[in-house]
Amino acid sequence: MDIKVLTNKISFRKEKTLEIKSLFNSKSFEDAEQMGLDLIQEFPNDFQTHMIVSKIYFEQDKSYEAQLYLHNASTLEKSIKEQTRQSIEFAMQSDWINAIESNQIIIESFPWELEAYNRLGKAFLERGNKKESLIAFKCALVISPTSKIAQKNIERLQKTSKNKVTIGSQPNNLGQAFIQETGKTCVTKLVNIPVGFDLTALISGHQVNLSQNERGISITDQNNSRLGNLEPKLGMRLSRLISGGNEYQANITHVGENNINLIIRETFKHPSQSTKSSFPAKIDMMNDISTQMIPYEINDGGKLMDLKDWSDDDTESGDDNMFTPRIPQLIADKSPFDDDF
């Protein structure tokens, strides 16, 4: 990872994308087309530019070319999503070596992927590679100077002593088997997260503790710091089942700027609870959880749903739209430039 090279690449990509937009708006479609093709030659995996070129061809009634580049954009988008799933799965298994490798592969093909740099920085940190971790987070700031996750981790790395204790690094047995058993697993989000709590210390895959209280279940980290509570209905249900002898394991699946998602699994069912499902398929409490905040489907037999990413998306103002696929808008014949600039 060369910060100077990355800076030049990102600046060049932004500049050329803005020029293409200007040409498109002035209806200079041939010039916009050529500049778009030149940008694709520079960044072959840039699905956003493939999509823009497709739109330019649509405006020129070149349906064959438009469909071709739209297909390219869709294929590349699927590729980055699949690679992202894999990198998150490695993190959930505390397989930091493969997590590092998978994020490096993403960055090689998609050097503008903010979330890949943040995941890479945390994976390096888990391995104790502080120098590489710092470089990764600095690269994230090249993509988005306002990335709070990158900023806070850089501050921590610069201030930390050589024996700084982090939350976890404990191995766990997460993975596909963790989310395969219907009625025994669920994904939920925490409520009542303490104001001012530094969420950047939390990493996808870390195990957390479930503690009973009069209001249900509170969640604490490995240092016994309270992270928040389970939603009351779910918390009361699990509290009753735990009192009846059931046992559960919980791990972090997603950490955002102001939110934490967990996956909870029943690890032991007491005979007295044999007729009670820990997580009924249509449990009401799950209905109000935004699917954008849940990186896994509930009781989905191990299939992963489309996800944004655990590492937060706090790109610069306008960047989220500029570098986020707009394929559904394109199909609906909405210009990718309408909201992107």
C-alpha positions as CSV (number, residue, x, y, z in Angstrom):
1,M,0.0,0.0,0.0
2,D,1.6,3.2,-1.2
3,I,-0.3,6.2,0.2
4,K,1.1,8.6,-2.5
5,V,0.2,6.3,-5.4
6,L,-3.3,5.8,-3.9
7,T,-3.8,9.6,-3.5
8,N,-2.9,10.1,-7.1
9,K,-5.2,7.4,-8.3
10,I,-8.2,8.6,-6.2
11,S,-7.6,12.3,-7.3
12,F,-7.4,11.2,-11.0
13,R,-10.5,9.1,-10.8
14,K,-12.6,11.9,-9.2
15,E,-11.3,14.5,-11.6
16,K,-12.1,12.4,-14.7
17,T,-15.5,11.4,-13.4
18,L,-16.4,15.0,-12.9
19,E,-15.3,15.8,-16.4
20,I,-17.4,13.0,-17.8
21,K,-20.4,14.4,-15.9
22,S,-19.8,17.8,-17.3
23,L,-19.6,16.5,-20.8
24,F,-22.7,14.4,-20.3
25,N,-24.7,17.3,-19.0
26,S,-23.7,19.4,-22.0
27,K,-24.8,16.6,-24.2
28,S,-21.3,16.1,-25.6
29,F,-22.0,12.3,-25.6
30,E,-19.1,11.3,-27.9
31,D,-16.5,13.1,-25.9
32,A,-18.1,11.8,-22.7
33,E,-18.0,8.3,-24.2
34,Q,-14.3,8.5,-25.1
35,M,-13.3,9.8,-21.7
36,G,-15.4,7.1,-20.0
37,L,-13.7,4.4,-22.1
38,D,-10.3,5.9,-21.3
39,L,-11.1,5.8,-17.5
40,I,-12.2,2.2,-17.8
41,Q,-8.9,1.4,-19.5
42,E,-7.2,2.9,-16.5
43,F,-9.5,1.2,-13.9
44,P,-11.0,-1.9,-15.6
45,N,-12.9,-2.9,-12.5
46,D,-14.6,0.4,-11.9
47,F,-18.2,-0.6,-12.1
48,Q,-19.4,2.9,-11.5
49,T,-17.7,4.1,-14.7
50,H,-19.0,1.0,-16.6
51,M,-22.5,2.1,-15.5
52,I,-21.9,5.7,-16.6
53,V,-20.7,4.6,-20.0
54,S,-23.8,2.4,-20.3
55,K,-25.9,5.5,-19.6
56,I,-24.0,7.5,-22.3
57,Y,-24.7,4.7,-24.8
58,F,-28.4,4.7,-23.9
59,E,-28.5,8.4,-24.6
60,Q,-27.1,7.7,-28.1
61,D,-29.5,4.9,-28.7
62,K,-26.7,2.4,-28.9
63,S,-28.6,-0.4,-27.1
64,Y,-26.1,-3.2,-27.6
65,E,-23.2,-1.3,-26.2
66,A,-25.3,0.0,-23.4
67,Q,-26.4,-3.4,-22.3
68,L,-22.8,-4.7,-22.6
69,Y,-21.5,-2.1,-20.1
70,L,-24.5,-2.5,-17.9
71,H,-23.7,-6.2,-17.7
72,N,-20.1,-5.4,-16.9
73,A,-21.2,-3.1,-14.1
74,S,-23.5,-5.7,-12.6
75,T,-20.8,-8.4,-12.8
76,L,-18.2,-6.3,-11.1
77,E,-20.7,-5.2,-8.4
78,K,-21.5,-8.8,-7.6
79,S,-17.7,-9.6,-7.5
80,I,-17.0,-6.9,-4.9
81,K,-20.0,-8.0,-2.8
82,E,-18.9,-11.6,-2.9
83,Q,-15.3,-10.7,-1.9
84,T,-16.7,-8.5,0.9
85,R,-18.8,-11.4,2.2
86,Q,-15.7,-13.6,2.3
87,S,-13.5,-11.1,4.1
88,I,-16.2,-10.5,6.7
89,E,-16.6,-14.3,7.2
90,F,-12.9,-14.6,7.8
91,A,-13.1,-11.8,10.4
92,M,-16.0,-13.6,12.1
93,Q,-13.9,-16.7,12.4
94,S,-11.0,-14.7,13.8
95,D,-9.0,-15.9,10.8
96,W,-7.0,-12.8,10.5
97,I,-4.4,-14.1,8.1
98,N,-7.0,-14.9,5.5
99,A,-8.9,-11.7,6.4
100,I,-5.8,-9.7,5.5
101,E,-5.3,-11.5,2.3
102,S,-8.9,-11.2,1.2
103,N,-9.0,-7.5,1.8
104,Q,-5.7,-7.0,0.0
105,I,-7.2,-8.8,-3.0
106,I,-10.2,-6.4,-2.9
107,I,-7.9,-3.4,-2.7
108,E,-5.8,-4.6,-5.6
109,S,-8.9,-4.7,-7.8
110,F,-10.9,-1.9,-6.2
111,P,-8.4,0.6,-4.7
112,W,-11.1,3.1,-3.8
113,E,-12.9,0.7,-1.4
114,L,-12.9,2.6,1.9
115,E,-14.3,-0.3,3.9
116,A,-11.7,-2.8,2.7
117,Y,-8.9,-0.5,4.1
118,N,-10.7,-0.2,7.4
119,R,-11.2,-4.0,7.6
120,L,-7.5,-4.5,6.6
121,G,-6.4,-2.1,9.3
122,K,-8.3,-4.0,12.0
123,A,-7.1,-7.3,10.7
124,F,-3.5,-6.2,10.9
125,L,-4.1,-4.8,14.4
126,E,-5.5,-8.1,15.5
127,R,-2.2,-9.7,14.3
128,G,-0.2,-7.2,16.2
129,N,1.1,-5.6,12.9
130,K,0.7,-2.0,14.1
131,K,2.8,-0.5,11.3
132,E,0.8,-2.1,8.5
133,S,-2.4,-1.3,10.4
134,L,-1.5,2.4,10.6
135,I,-0.8,2.5,6.8
136,A,-4.1,0.8,6.0
137,F,-6.0,3.3,8.1
138,K,-4.1,6.2,6.5
139,C,-5.1,4.8,3.1
140,A,-8.7,4.9,4.3
141,L,-8.3,8.6,5.1
142,V,-7.1,9.1,1.5
143,I,-10.5,7.7,0.3
144,S,-12.4,9.6,3.0
145,P,-10.7,12.2,5.2
146,T,-13.8,12.2,7.4
147,S,-13.7,8.4,8.2
148,K,-14.2,8.3,11.9
149,I,-13.1,4.7,12.2
150,A,-9.8,5.4,10.4
151,Q,-9.3,8.6,12.4
152,K,-9.9,7.0,15.8
153,N,-7.8,4.0,15.1
154,I,-4.9,6.1,13.9
155,E,-5.1,8.2,17.1
156,R,-5.1,4.9,19.1
157,L,-2.2,3.5,17.2
158,Q,-0.1,6.7,17.6
159,K,-0.8,6.9,21.3
160,T,-0.7,3.2,22.2
161,S,2.1,1.7,24.2
162,K,3.7,-1.4,22.8
163,N,1.6,-3.6,25.0
164,K,-1.8,-2.0,24.4
165,V,-4.7,-4.4,25.3
166,T,-7.5,-4.6,22.8
167,I,-10.9,-6.2,23.1
168,G,-10.7,-9.9,22.3
169,S,-8.4,-11.4,19.7
170,Q,-10.0,-14.5,21.1
171,P,-10.6,-17.3,18.5
172,N,-14.2,-18.4,18.0
173,N,-16.0,-20.9,15.9
174,L,-18.1,-18.5,13.9
175,G,-18.7,-19.3,10.3
176,Q,-21.4,-20.9,8.2
177,A,-22.3,-23.4,10.9
178,F,-23.1,-20.6,13.3
179,I,-26.0,-19.4,11.3
180,Q,-27.4,-22.6,9.8
181,E,-29.8,-24.0,12.5
182,T,-33.3,-22.7,12.2
183,G,-34.7,-21.5,15.6
184,K,-31.3,-21.6,17.2
185,T,-29.7,-18.4,15.8
186,C,-30.8,-14.8,15.2
187,V,-29.2,-11.5,14.3
188,T,-30.3,-8.4,16.3
189,K,-29.1,-4.9,17.1
190,L,-28.3,-3.5,20.5
191,V,-30.3,-0.7,22.1
192,N,-29.2,1.8,24.8
193,I,-25.6,1.9,23.7
194,P,-23.7,4.1,26.2
195,V,-23.3,7.7,25.0
196,G,-19.7,8.4,24.0
197,F,-18.6,4.7,24.0
198,D,-15.7,4.2,21.6
199,L,-17.1,1.6,19.2
200,T,-14.0,1.6,17.0
201,A,-12.4,-0.8,19.5
202,L,-14.9,-3.4,18.6
203,I,-14.3,-5.8,15.7
204,S,-16.6,-8.1,13.8
205,G,-16.2,-11.6,15.1
206,H,-15.5,-10.7,18.8
207,Q,-17.4,-12.7,21.4
208,V,-19.4,-10.7,23.9
209,N,-21.1,-11.6,27.2
210,L,-24.9,-11.9,27.9
211,S,-25.8,-10.8,31.4
212,Q,-29.3,-11.1,32.9
213,N,-30.9,-8.1,34.6
214,E,-34.4,-7.0,35.7
215,R,-35.0,-5.6,32.2
216,G,-33.8,-8.6,30.2
217,I,-30.2,-9.0,28.8
218,S,-27.3,-6.5,28.8
219,I,-24.3,-7.1,26.7
220,T,-20.7,-6.5,27.9
221,D,-17.3,-6.9,26.2
222,Q,-14.4,-9.0,27.4
223,N,-13.4,-6.1,29.7
224,N,-16.9,-6.1,31.3
225,S,-17.7,-2.8,29.8
226,R,-21.4,-2.5,28.9
227,L,-22.1,-2.2,25.2
228,G,-25.9,-2.0,25.4
229,N,-29.0,-4.1,25.8
230,L,-30.9,-6.5,23.7
231,E,-34.2,-5.2,22.5
232,P,-36.6,-5.7,25.5
233,K,-38.8,-8.4,24.0
234,L,-35.9,-10.5,22.9
235,G,-34.0,-9.8,26.1
236,M,-36.9,-11.0,28.3
237,R,-37.4,-14.1,26.2
238,L,-33.7,-15.1,26.4
239,S,-33.6,-14.2,30.1
240,R,-36.4,-16.7,30.8
241,L,-34.8,-19.4,28.7
242,I,-31.4,-18.8,30.4
243,S,-33.1,-19.1,33.8
244,G,-34.5,-22.4,32.6
245,G,-31.1,-23.7,31.8
246,N,-30.4,-22.7,28.2
247,E,-27.0,-21.4,27.2
248,Y,-26.1,-18.9,24.4
249,Q,-23.1,-17.4,22.7
250,A,-23.1,-14.0,21.1
251,N,-20.6,-12.4,18.6
252,I,-20.4,-9.1,17.0
253,T,-21.3,-9.1,13.3
254,H,-21.4,-5.3,12.5
255,V,-20.1,-2.1,14.1
256,G,-21.3,1.2,12.7
257,E,-20.8,4.7,14.0
258,N,-23.7,4.5,16.4
259,N,-24.8,0.8,16.2
260,I,-23.8,-2.7,17.1
261,N,-25.2,-5.9,15.6
262,L,-24.9,-9.3,17.2
263,I,-25.5,-12.9,16.1
264,I,-26.7,-15.0,19.0
265,R,-26.7,-18.8,19.0
266,E,-28.3,-21.3,21.3
267,T,-25.3,-23.6,22.4
268,F,-27.2,-25.7,24.9
269,K,-30.9,-26.5,25.3
270,H,-32.0,-27.7,28.7
271,P,-34.4,-30.6,28.6
272,S,-37.0,-28.5,30.4
273,Q,-36.9,-26.1,27.4
274,S,-37.1,-28.9,24.7
275,T,-40.4,-27.7,23.3
276,K,-39.4,-24.0,23.2
277,S,-37.7,-22.4,20.2
278,S,-35.1,-19.8,21.2
279,F,-35.8,-17.7,18.1
280,P,-39.2,-18.4,16.5
281,A,-39.0,-17.8,12.7
282,K,-41.6,-15.0,12.9
283,I,-40.6,-13.4,16.1
284,D,-42.0,-10.0,16.2
285,M,-39.0,-8.2,17.6
286,M,-37.0,-8.8,14.4
287,N,-39.4,-6.8,12.2
288,D,-38.1,-3.4,13.0
289,I,-34.5,-4.2,12.3
290,S,-33.2,-2.5,9.1
291,T,-32.0,-5.1,6.7
292,Q,-29.2,-2.7,5.8
293,M,-27.9,-3.0,9.3
294,I,-27.9,-6.9,9.3
295,P,-25.1,-8.5,7.3
296,Y,-26.8,-12.0,7.5
297,E,-30.3,-13.2,7.0
298,I,-32.0,-14.6,10.0
299,N,-32.0,-18.4,10.0
300,D,-31.2,-18.5,6.3
301,G,-29.4,-21.8,6.1
302,G,-26.1,-20.1,5.8
303,K,-26.8,-17.9,2.9
304,L,-25.5,-14.3,3.2
305,M,-27.6,-11.4,2.1
306,D,-26.4,-8.3,0.3
307,L,-24.6,-6.1,2.7
308,K,-22.9,-2.7,2.9
309,D,-20.1,-3.6,5.3
310,W,-19.4,-3.7,9.0
311,S,-16.7,-1.1,8.9
312,D,-19.0,1.9,8.4
313,D,-19.5,4.1,5.4
314,D,-18.5,7.6,6.2
315,T,-17.1,8.8,2.9
316,E,-16.8,12.5,2.1
317,S,-19.9,14.4,1.3
318,G,-21.0,13.3,-2.2
319,D,-18.5,10.4,-2.4
320,D,-21.1,7.8,-1.2
321,N,-23.2,8.5,-4.2
322,M,-20.3,9.1,-6.6
323,F,-18.8,5.7,-5.9
324,T,-21.9,3.7,-5.1
325,P,-23.5,1.6,-7.8
326,R,-26.7,3.0,-9.2
327,I,-27.7,0.1,-11.5
328,P,-31.4,0.0,-10.3
329,Q,-31.6,3.7,-11.2
330,L,-30.1,3.1,-14.6
331,I,-32.6,0.4,-15.4
332,A,-35.3,2.9,-14.4
333,D,-33.7,5.3,-16.8
334,K,-32.6,7.7,-14.1
335,S,-29.4,9.4,-14.8
336,P,-26.5,8.3,-12.6
337,F,-25.5,11.9,-12.5
338,D,-28.8,13.2,-10.9
339,D,-27.6,12.5,-7.3
340,D,-23.9,11.8,-7.7
341,F,-22.4,15.2,-7.9
